[in-house]
Amino acid sequence: MATTDKAIITCALTGVLTNPKQHPVPVTPEEMAAEAKRAFDAGASIVHVHFRSQEPGWGHMPSWDPEVAASIVDAIRERCPGIVINMSTGVIGPDISAPSACMRRVKPEIAACNAGTLNYLKARSAGTWAWPPMVFDNPVGKVQAFLDVMRETEAMPEFECFDLGIIRSVGLYVDVGMATDPHYNFVMGVASGMPADPELLNYLPKQTKPGSSWEVTAIGRREVWDLHQRAAELGGALRSGLEDTFYLPDGERATSNGELIAALAACAERAGRGIASPEETRAALRLRA
């Protein structure tokens, strides 16, 4: 895979279930486009998008309506000419028909591909579960089904890896012909996955296929910024946004995605790297024109 010395920056606009009544996350196509423009102006060449229900009072819930997806993506592309769309696909269970329909409708340049199964857990300080323990199931057959649709729609898979075994599994997918030229996303900071520890980045890229590109999704509070800085120094692609954190490096709460992306661009600049344009991003990741 081609590489670039310039930092490729992704903005994750909003999470799966983040409540807009509690946090400044966008929901409507107009809000998504406005937040994407703030991130775009700050240096993001990619936006990672979760589609949200447009029913009044239900904006905290996801939507897999292909027309909702199209209205959001069209609004973003209109406000941010040339920006790269990265679409979330994560679902529980074997039925992937809903995200597949959205992929076919909006034709994202990149689609998230959760590359392995994880016990998705979090404990509260009181000694109780933050939510009922759940299995984020991504067996090989499900991964293959997603890859088939991504190949059909010409979307680059972004292999989301929550632990070391999942990173190594992506290499096995390549070995058996399921994938080529993988792009890895090290998801760090989930309580039952890899911690958001910068020292891990001295090791994790060594577990990828030679020549592969990689990035970090850092989930947490202000402590994630040391991890972003290390990723910038080691040549990784960078990602932040209101899906991943609500906190700026100084500990203040972010009011927009634009603030988070500006802070991420500053990490790249401190590492002596420029910021990749959408055109440079497409060339580096070999995305379709």
C-alpha positions in Angstrom: 0.0 0.0 0.0 1.2 3.5 -0.8 2.1 5.7 2.2 2.5 9.4 2.8 4.6 11.3 5.2 1.7 13.7 5.7 -0.8 12.8 8.4 -4.2 11.4 7.2 -6.8 12.7 9.7 -10.2 11.1 10.3 -13.0 12.8 12.2 -15.5 10.4 13.9 -18.5 12.7 13.9 -20.8 10.9 16.4 -21.0 7.6 18.2 -23.4 4.7 18.1 -25.7 5.8 21.0 -24.3 9.1 22.2 -27.2 11.2 23.4 -27.5 14.6 21.8 -29.3 15.8 24.8 -26.2 15.2 26.9 -23.3 15.8 24.4 -22.8 18.1 21.4 -23.1 15.4 18.7 -24.8 15.9 15.4 -27.9 13.9 14.3 -29.6 15.5 11.4 -28.1 15.7 7.9 -27.7 19.5 8.3 -25.9 19.0 11.7 -23.7 16.2 10.3 -22.7 18.4 7.4 -22.0 21.4 9.6 -19.8 19.3 12.0 -18.0 17.7 9.0 -17.2 21.1 7.6 -15.7 22.3 10.9 -13.5 19.1 10.9 -12.7 19.5 7.2 -11.6 23.1 7.7 -9.4 22.0 10.6 -7.6 19.3 8.6 -9.7 16.2 8.4 -9.8 14.5 5.0 -12.0 11.6 6.1 -15.2 11.5 8.1 -16.3 8.4 9.9 -20.1 8.4 10.0 -22.7 6.7 12.1 -26.2 7.2 10.8 -28.8 8.3 13.4 -32.6 8.0 13.5 -34.3 11.1 12.3 -37.6 10.5 14.2 -38.2 13.3 16.8 -36.8 12.3 20.2 -35.0 9.3 18.8 -31.7 11.0 17.6 -29.7 8.9 20.1 -30.5 5.7 18.3 -28.9 4.4 15.1 -30.6 4.1 11.8 -29.9 1.7 8.9 -32.5 3.3 6.6 -30.6 3.6 3.3 -32.4 6.9 2.5 -31.4 8.4 5.9 -27.8 7.3 5.1 -28.0 8.9 1.7 -29.4 12.2 3.0 -26.5 12.4 5.6 -23.8 11.5 3.1 -25.1 13.8 0.4 -25.2 16.7 2.8 -21.7 16.1 3.9 -20.3 15.7 0.4 -22.1 18.9 -0.7 -20.6 21.0 2.2 -17.1 19.4 2.0 -16.2 18.7 -1.7 -13.7 15.9 -2.0 -14.0 14.6 1.5 -13.7 10.8 2.0 -16.6 9.0 3.6 -15.9 6.2 6.0 -19.1 4.4 7.0 -19.7 2.5 10.2 -21.1 -1.1 9.7 -21.1 -2.6 13.2 -24.1 -4.7 14.1 -24.7 -7.5 16.7 -25.7 -10.9 15.2 -25.2 -12.5 11.9 -27.6 -10.4 9.8 -25.7 -7.8 7.9 -28.4 -6.9 5.4 -29.1 -3.5 6.9 -25.5 -2.1 6.8 -25.0 -3.8 3.4 -28.1 -1.9 2.0 -26.6 1.4 3.3 -23.2 0.6 1.7 -24.9 -0.1 -1.6 -26.9 3.1 -1.4 -24.2 5.6 -0.4 -21.0 3.8 -1.8 -18.6 5.0 0.8 -14.9 5.1 -0.1 -14.0 3.3 3.2 -16.1 1.0 5.4 -15.3 0.0 8.9 -14.8 -3.8 9.2 -14.8 -5.1 12.7 -12.2 -7.7 12.5 -12.8 -10.0 15.5 -15.1 -10.8 18.4 -14.8 -9.0 21.7 -16.5 -9.3 25.2 -17.6 -5.6 25.3 -17.5 -4.8 29.0 -17.2 -1.8 31.4 -17.4 -1.8 35.2 -18.5 1.1 37.4 -16.6 2.3 40.5 -19.5 0.9 42.6 -18.6 -2.6 41.4 -21.5 -3.0 38.9 -21.5 -3.4 35.2 -22.0 -0.1 33.3 -24.2 -2.1 30.9 -25.2 -5.8 30.7 -22.1 -7.8 29.5 -22.4 -8.2 25.7 -20.5 -10.0 23.0 -19.6 -7.9 20.0 -19.6 -10.9 17.6 -17.5 -10.8 14.5 -16.7 -14.4 13.5 -14.8 -15.1 10.3 -18.0 -15.8 8.3 -19.5 -12.5 9.2 -16.2 -10.7 8.4 -16.1 -12.4 5.0 -19.7 -11.4 4.3 -18.8 -7.8 5.0 -15.7 -8.0 2.8 -17.8 -9.3 -0.1 -20.1 -6.3 0.0 -17.1 -3.9 0.4 -15.5 -5.5 -2.7 -18.8 -5.1 -4.6 -19.2 -1.5 -3.6 -15.4 -0.7 -4.0 -15.1 0.4 -0.4 -11.7 0.0 1.3 -12.1 -2.1 4.5 -10.8 -0.4 7.6 -10.0 -3.3 9.9 -11.0 -2.3 13.4 -8.9 -4.1 15.9 -9.7 -4.1 19.6 -7.0 -6.4 20.8 -3.7 -7.9 19.7 -5.3 -11.2 18.7 -7.6 -9.3 16.3 -4.6 -7.5 14.8 -2.9 -10.9 14.2 -6.2 -12.3 12.7 -6.2 -9.6 10.0 -2.8 -11.0 8.9 -4.4 -14.4 8.7 -7.2 -13.0 6.5 -4.5 -11.9 4.1 -2.8 -15.3 4.2 -6.0 -17.1 3.1 -6.9 -14.5 0.5 -9.8 -12.8 2.2 -8.0 -9.4 2.1 -5.1 -7.6 0.5 -3.2 -4.5 1.5 -5.0 -4.2 4.9 -5.4 -0.8 6.7 -5.5 -1.4 10.5 -7.3 0.7 13.0 -6.0 0.1 16.6 -9.0 0.8 18.8 -7.5 1.6 22.2 -9.2 2.5 25.4 -12.2 0.1 25.5 -12.1 -1.3 29.0 -12.1 -4.9 27.8 -9.7 -4.3 24.9 -6.3 -2.7 24.4 -5.6 0.2 26.8 -4.9 3.7 25.5 -1.2 3.3 26.4 1.4 5.0 24.1 4.0 2.4 24.9 1.9 -0.2 23.0 2.6 1.6 19.8 6.2 0.5 20.0 4.9 -3.0 19.4 1.5 -3.1 17.6 2.7 -1.9 14.2 5.2 -4.7 14.2 2.2 -7.2 14.2 0.8 -5.8 10.9 1.5 -7.1 7.5 4.7 -5.4 6.0 3.9 -2.2 4.3 0.5 -1.8 5.8 -1.0 1.5 6.9 -2.4 2.0 10.4 -4.2 4.4 12.6 -5.3 4.8 16.2 -8.8 5.3 17.6 -8.1 6.6 21.2 -11.1 6.3 23.5 -11.0 8.2 26.8 -10.5 11.6 28.3 -7.6 14.0 28.1 -5.2 11.1 28.6 -5.7 10.0 25.0 -3.7 12.9 23.7 -0.3 11.3 24.6 -1.4 8.4 22.5 -2.3 10.6 19.6 1.1 12.3 19.8 2.9 9.0 19.7 0.9 7.8 16.7 1.8 11.0 14.9 5.5 10.5 15.7 5.5 7.0 14.5 3.9 7.8 11.2 0.4 6.5 11.8 -2.8 8.0 10.5 -4.8 10.0 13.1 -8.4 10.0 14.2 -10.5 11.8 16.8 -14.0 13.2 17.1 -17.0 13.3 19.4 -17.4 9.5 19.0 -14.1 8.9 20.7 -13.6 11.7 23.3 -15.3 14.8 24.6 -12.0 16.3 26.0 -9.3 18.5 24.6 -5.7 18.2 25.6 -6.1 20.8 28.3 -8.9 18.9 29.9 -11.6 21.3 28.7 -14.7 19.7 27.1 -14.9 20.1 23.3 -17.9 21.9 21.9 -17.4 20.7 18.3 -15.5 18.1 16.2 -13.5 21.0 14.7 -11.8 21.7 18.0 -10.7 18.1 18.4 -9.4 17.9 14.8 -7.5 21.1 15.3 -5.8 19.6 18.3 -5.0 16.4 16.3 -3.5 18.5 13.5 -1.3 20.1 16.1 0.0 16.7 17.1 1.0 16.1 13.5 2.7 19.4 13.2 4.7 18.8 16.4 5.9 15.6 14.9 7.1 17.5 11.8 4.4 16.2 9.5 2.1 18.1 7.2 -1.7 17.3 6.9 -2.8 15.2 3.9 -5.5 16.7 1.6 -8.4 14.6 0.4 -6.5 14.1 -2.9 -3.4 13.0 -1.1 -5.4 10.7 1.2 -7.1 9.0 -1.8 -3.7 8.4 -3.4 -2.0 7.1 -0.2 -4.9 4.7 0.6 -5.5 3.8 -3.1 -9.1 4.7 -2.8 -11.3 4.8 -5.9 -11.6 8.1 -7.6 
